[in-house]
Amino acid sequence: MRNKGRVLAAASAVFALAVTAACGSGEETPKTQEVKPEFNAALTSVFNPSDKTGGTLKMAISSDWDSVDPGDTYYGLSWNLLRLYGRSLVMFKPAPGAASGELVPDLAESLGVPSDGGKTWTYKLRAGVKFEDGTAITSKDVKYGVMRSMDKEVLVNGYTYFNDSLALEADYKGPFKDKAADTKAIETPDERTIVFHLKQPFGGFDYFAMLPATVPVPAAKDNGVKYKEHVISSGPYMFDKYEAGKGFTLKRNPNWDKATDPNRKALPDAYDVKIGLNADDIDNQLISGDLHVDIAGTGVQPAALPKVLQDADKKAYADNPSVARLWYTSINPKVAPFDKKECREAVMYAMDRTSYQAAFGGEFAGGQIATSIMPPQIPGYAPTDVYPAGADKKGDLDKAKASLQACGKPTGFDVTMGFRAERPKEKATAEAFQQALARVGIKVTLKGFPVGDYFSLYAGKPSYRNSPSTGLGLMVNGWGADWNDGFGFLSQIVDSRVIRESGGSSNLSVMIPEVDALIDQAVAETDVKKREALWAQVDKRVMEEAVILPGVWAKALTLRGKGVTNVFVNEAFGQYDYLSMGVAQ
């Protein structure tokens, strides 16, 4: 989801083996000894490299997420994690640094082979791949996985790339509505070959083949929204126990064959994933060594920052990556008085941008104050600042008051603001809005929602967020690139056509026909420089409508747990690479 680039060598990382006498036997058994930790040691190279297997990797998160179902998830943390039990056609290379932006074959033997001017893409599956029950994985299982993912009334979360791009029949119905439903847009001429037919040429289709929807699903085992209770594994690990909202454990899949999988080391024997822990407790357990990984990957909470930054020993276990991610707030033009542009502009001018940055941990741990949507890492980024927040970035209250006068609300108005309740940084952001906007008479009522349902049932569901009784005028949001170009970053958050009445869309507030047209123009543009310039136009045009208030271009201060081996930041996810980690034995 980021840049392609050169492979950064990890040869300079040090690996040591200590030899210790076996108790009472006089024999010597190799034991992994953690190398000396250093700040940013896992940023662009492998920290504590190892190929030693065994142990349990302990992971936790303060909230749930949308789903572990590969056809029903859109959280980056979930995409990162599900590679343990699901194999898509292609994947981002599990490597440190810029190399992680490179696409490599996974379930397929090679990257896609285009034909018909880029309207047809063909993949051939590796020989000998199997599900956890020993059943051979076929191209039909991959096709079924994609087909089921397109039913956004049942599996409401996630992208619409396949819905929008495949040459589907007008009367096509997905497998949940009609078990016999089929489409010629995806063909499986034999058990190892799958062919995708598009409505129009698209040179970047390998990015679609990377999506979790191409993880194979056996139709006979699919039970819709309940499939997440036991996803059938195609990777090195399978589900052992699953408790909704509490956690799950993964164990080795006996039918995974390393010979068919050059990308996965599969070091731990098991994974123990806890859901719903207190965010501050997670930081404390990482520091104490009781946990290995905070799955959220968005950095330590404000309470832990001083502990980490002011203690050299603790800081040595931290990394501070910059990622192509924007933390922002959606301003809903469907909720009065935000149906008037000037009222939206009042919020843009009144917000104290420094308090937004502080909510995420300040410049060092949170990131740079953003003035537009696209982060500087995205090709096509062009500096723009449509609504300047003053020289001190604390807001322009005179312009805010003028905007209120212009929209007919000179003394301000009331608005409800939604955020993900289990995320302290988002709560702090909402509180910052409450305080900053009160300076011009805008009264903000805060309303927290569970992470797992935030997009499917509340902020992402038009009938809820736009309702006169439950309307959300402001919604805290965040977005990282699906891959590193304008389309991979912008399309799912600014194209009005991805908004679904059933819920689950990431676009909460952008409905601009001119923007939709610019997106189509950019997709069809073959000249790279011209295409990148069009993405810059999209960015600026959205900003002009004051429907997104950009907060912070993200950084994160993340912690490596003690005793973890083979640790590095995967830039494609902006997190540690969960697929590659091991546990010192």
N, C-alpha and C positions, 0 to 999 in steps of 0.2 A: 504494500500500500504506500510505498515511498519510492525513493530513487533506485534505479539500477546503478551499479557501480562496480569498482574493482574490489577484489577480495582482499580484506585486511588480514595479514598473517597473524596467527596466534602463536607463532613459534617462540616469541620472546617471553611468553608466559611460562612461569616456572612450575614444574611438577615434581614433587618429592615423594619418595616411598620410605617409610620407616619400617624396620624389621624388628619384630618383637617375639620373644620366646613364647611358644604355646605352653599353657599352664600344665606343668607336671610331665610334659612329654619331651622337652628339650628340642622340639622342632621349631622352625622359624616360619611365621606366617606373615605375608605382606599386609601392611595396613596403610590406608591412605592417610596422609597427614596434610592438613590444610596449609596452604602457603600463606605467608604473611598478608593479611588484608590491607588494602590501600583504597583511598577515596578514588572513585571513578575507574577502578580496576576492571570493571566489566562493561565499560562504555563502548569500547571499540575493539576489544580482544577478549579472549576466554579467560576468566578467573578460575583458578583451581581446576585446571583441566584433568579429566580422568575418564577412563573407559570401564571403571570398576562397577559391577552390578551389585544390587542388593539394597535392602533397607526400605523404609517408607518415607516418602516425601510428604511433609505436613503442610497443608495449605488452608487458608481461611479468607473470608470476606465478610464485611459488615452487613451486606445485603444479599438478597437473591439477585438473579438476573433473569432475562426473559425466558430462556429455555436451554437445556442441553441438547435438544433436538436439532440436528444440523439443518433441517428445513425450516426452522422457526426461531432463528436467533440473529441478532444484529449487534451484539456487544462485542467489542474487540477482544475483551478478556475471554469470552466464550469461544471465539474463533481460534484464539491462541491455545486454549485448553483442549478443545475437541479434537485436535490433531493427535491426541493420545489414543482416541478410540475411533476416529474416523479418517478415512483417506479420500481426499478429493482427486480429481483428474490430474491437476497440477497444484503446486504449492509454492510459497515463498521459501527460498533457501534458508535452512536453519543455520545461520552463520552470523558472526558479529559484524558491526559496521554496515557500510553501504551495500555489501554483498547480500544482505537480507532482502533487498528490493528486487533480487533476481528471481524470475520464475523458473522452476525446474519441474520435470515430470514427477508425479507421485503415483497414483493408481495407473496412470497411462505410461506407456513406454517412452513417449516423447511429447514435446509440446505439440499443439494442434497443427494440422496440415490444412492450409486454406486452399480453396478452389472457387470457381465461379466469381472471380474478382473480389473475394473476401466475403461472399454471402454464404458460403458453405465451409464448415470446419469439421475435420475428422480426427478422431482419437482412437488408438488401439490400446486396450488394457494389457497390463503385464500378465504373463502366464502364471498360473498356480496360486493366484490370490484367493483367499477364502474368508468367509464370515466366521464368527466365533464358534458356531456349531459345526464347522468343517465343510459347510456347503460352499461350492464354488461361486465366486462373485462373477456375474456376467454383465454385459453391456445393458441388458434389460433392467438390472437393479439400479444402475446409474440413471437410466432414463426415468425410471419410476421415482427416484429421489428428486429429480428436477421437476417432474410433473406435479408431485404432491406439494412441493414448495410454492408453486404458483397459485394455489388456492388460498387467497388472503382472507377468506371468510372463516376458514378453519385454522390455518396456521398464519395468524395475523401479523406476526412480527417480520421485519426484514425488508430487504430490497425488492425491487420489481424489475431487475435487469432482464431476466428471462421473459417475463410477461411482456415487456416492452419491445424486445428485440427479435424474438422468435417468430417465424412465419406461421403462426397458429391459424387454424381454421376459425371462421367467424362463429361457428356454433360449438367450438371446443369446450368440453366440460372436463374438469379435473377428476381424478380417481375417487375423490370423496363423494362427489355428486353422482358419478356413474362409474362403477368399477370396470366396466368394459370400455370406457373412454380411451381413445387413442389419438395420436396426432402424427401427421407426416412431417411435422417440423423437426422431430427427432427420430432418426431411423437407427435400427440395430440390425444390419444385414447379417451379422453372425454374432456369436457369443462374446467376442472380444472387441468388436468394432461399434463405435457410436458416432453418428453423424448429425450435426446441428445445421439447420437451414434458417437463415436470417431474412428479415424483411428488407434489409439494406446492408451493404458492406460495412464491416467493422473490423479494422485491423488489430484491435486490442482484445479479441475474443478470449485469448488465453487468460485474461484477468477474470472473465466470467467463469472459465473452467476451474479457476482457483477457489471459487465461492463454495461454502459448505453445502450448498444445495446439490453439488455433484458427488457428495458422499453417497455411496450405494445404500439403498434401503430395500430389504426383501418385502415385497408386497404382502405376502402371507402373514408377516409379523407386524404389519403397520396397523395401529389402532388410533390414528388421528392424533388429537391433542394428548392422548395418554402414552404415545410412543416414547415420550421423554422419560417415562418411568423405567424403561429398559431399552435404551438404544442398542441395536444389534451392532456389535463392533466389527470394524474392518481393519482396525489398527492393532498395535501391540498390547493394548490394555482393554479390558471389558468391565462393565459395571458389576460390582459385587453386591453392594447394598445401596439403595436410593431412598431417602426420606425427603419428600418435598418440603422446602423451606428450612431444612435442618442440615442437610449435607449428603454426601455419598462417598463410597470408597470404590477404587478401581484396583483390579488385580490383573495379572498377566493373562493374555489371551493365548491359550495353548495352540491355536491354529494360525497364529501369525508366523510368517516365515521371513526371517531376516533377509534371506536370499532374494526376496521380491521387493525389498524396501531399503534402498541405499541411503535414505534420509534420516532414519530414526535409530538412535543408539539404544533406547529402551533400557535405561540404567536402573531405576528403582524397581523393587519387586511389587510395590503397591503405592497408591496415592490415597491420602486421607484428607477429604475436603470438608471443612466446616463452614456452614452458612449462618449468617445472622449474629455473628459475634460483635461486640462493641468495637468501633473503629479504633479508639484509643487503646483498648486492651490488645488489639492485634499488634499495634506498634510496640507495646510493652513486651509482648511475647516474642516478637522478632528480636528485640534487643536482648532479652534474657536467653534466647536460644530454644524456646519451647515451640516456635513455629519456624518454617523455612521460607514461606512465600505469602505475601498479601496478594491475592489473585486480582484485585481491582487494578493494581499497577499504576494508580494515579498519585502515589506519593504519601509520605507520612502526614499525619494530621497536625494542625497548628500546635497542639499541646506537646507533641514530641519533638518539634523542630529545635527548640533550644537544647534539649537533651542530646540530640545528635550533632548539631553544629558546634556546640561548645565543648564537646568531649572528643578528643582526637581518636580514642579507641573506638568509640561508637561510629564516628564519621567514616572511619576506615571501612566500615561495612556498607557504605552508601554510594549510590551513583546518582548523577544529576543530568539525565538525558533531556535534550530538546526534541520535541516530537511535532509532527504536522497535525496538530490538534488545536481546535478553538473551543474555549469555554465561552458561551454566549447566552443571551436571553432573547427569546422570541417575543415579539410584541404583536398581539393578535388583532388584526384589523376587522375581525368579525364580531368583536365585543366592544360595545359603546363605552366610552367615547372614542376608542381607538379607531372607529370607522372614519374619523377625521384625521387626516395626516398631521395637522398641526398639533393635535393632542399627543400623537406618537413622537413628534419632534420635541415636545416638552420633556418627555422622558429622556430622549437622547442627550439633550443639553443639561438636564438637571442631575444626571447620575454622576457620582464621584467615582471616576475610573480607578483612582488609587485604592479605594476601599474594595473594589472588585478584585484587584490584584492582591490585596492583603488577605482577602478571604481564601485565596488559593495558596497562600504562603509567602507572598512577596515576590520580588523580581527573581531572586535566586532559586527559590523552591517552587514558585507558582508560574512564573513566566513574564513575558513582555506585554505591556498594555497594548491591546489590539485596536486598530483604527478602521479595519475592514474585515471581511470574512476570510479570504484565503490567507493562510500563513505564508511567510516569506519562502518556505521550503518548496512550495508548489510552483512548478513552471508556469509562467504567465502572471505571477504576482506583480502588481504595480502599486506603489505607495498611493494611498488615497485617504482622505480624512474629511468626509462630508459634513460631519457634525463635531467640530473641534470642542474639546472639553476644557478649554482655557489653558493658559501657559503652565499652570500647576496641575493640570489633569483632574481637578476636583469638581469640574462642571462649570458651565456658563449660566449662572442663575438669571442674569438679565435677559438672555435669549430664551431661556425656559419660560420666564414669565410673559415675554412677548408672544411666545407660541401659545400659551394658555389663553391669553387675551384673544388671539386670532381664532382659536377653536371654540370660543364661547364659554370657556371655563376659567375665568380670571382668578377665582379663588381656589382652584384645584378640583379634584374629583376623587372618588373611591375606586380602587381596583384590587382584584384578587390575584395573588402571585403563587404559582405552583412550583414545587421543587421536589427532589427525591429525598424522602425523609431520613433514610439511613446514611446519607452522605453529609457529614458535617460541613464540608466546604460549600456545598450547595445551600445548606441552611444559612451559613454565614453570609453567602452572597445575597440571599433573599433579605436577610436582616440589614445588609448594607444598602439595598434598594430602599427598604422601609425608612431608614434614617435619612438617606440622601434626598429622596423625593419629597419627604415631609417638609423640606426647606422651602418648597414652592407650593405647599398645600395639597400635594397628592398623597392621599392616605392609602397605604398598601397593607392589605390583610394577607397574611401568610397561610399557605395550606400545603402540608407535606403529604406525599403519596408514596406507596411502596415502589421500590425500584422495578421489581418484576412486572408490575402492571402500569407503570407510568405512561408508556407509549400505547399499550394495547387498550387500556380502559379509560384513561384520563386525559393527559395532555395530548396524546396522539390520536384521540378519538373525537372527530369533529362534533358529534352530537353532544358530547360532554363539554368540551372546552368552549364551544360557541353558544351553549344554552344560556338563556336569560337568568336561570336560577343557579347554574353551576359554572358559569362562564369564567375562564381564566384569561385575564388580559395580558399577564406576563408569565412566562414559563422559563425557568432555568434549564439550560440545554448544554450539550457538549457534542463535539463531532471530531472524529479523526478520519483521515482519508482512507477509502477502501483500497486505493492505490494512488501513486504519486503523480497525478496530473489533474487538470481542471475538472474533467468529467468525473474522475474517481473521487474528488473531494466535494464538488458542488452539486452534482445532479440530484442526489437523494435528499438534499435539504433546501433547494431553491426551485425545483421544477414542480409546478402546481399539479402536474399530471400524476405524480406519485402519491398524492394525498388520497387516502382510502376511507370511505365512510365506515368501514368495519374496524378501523383503528390500526395502529402499528406503524404508521408512517413517521419518518423523522422530520419531515417538513411540517412545521406547526403554524407557519404564519406567512409564507411567501406565495402569493397568487398573482403573478404579473405576466400577462400574455406576451409582452415584449421579451421577457426573460426566457420564456419557453421557446420562443422563436430563435433567440440567440443561441440557446443550447443546441437546437437542431442544426443551426448553421455551423456551429463549432464541431459537432460530431461529423458532419459531412466534409469539413475542410481538411484537405490533405497536406497543405502547407503548414509545417509545424509552427513557424513564427506567427502566421496569420491566425492559426487556431488558438495559440496561447494568448494573443491579443484579444480574441473574442471572449475568453474566460475572464480576462481583466474587465471587459465591458460588463459581463454578467455581474461580477462582484460589485462594481460601482453602481450599476442600475438598481440592484437590490438595496444597497445602502441608501440610495436617494429616496426610497419609499419608506424608510424608517420602520421597517418591520423586523429587523434584527439589530440588537445592540451588541456589538462585539465586546467581549470582556478581556480575555487573556489568551495570547498565543502561548501554548503550554510548555512548561518544563515540569519536572517532577523530581523530588528527592525520594528515591526508593531505597529500600533496605534489602540486602542479601542476608538470608538467615545463616546462622552459624552451622558449619558442617556441610554446606551445600557445595557440590562440585559442578564443574562444567557450566559456569554461569556467564551469560552475556546478554546484553540488551539487543533484542531483535527490532531493528528500526521499522520493519514492516508493521509491527504491532505497537511500538513505542513502549514495550514492556520487556521484562526478562523472558527469554525463550523457554517456555514451560516444557517444551518437547525434549529439550536437550539436558535438563538438569539431572544431577544424581545426588546421592547422599553418601558422605564419607563413612567408611566402615572401619 
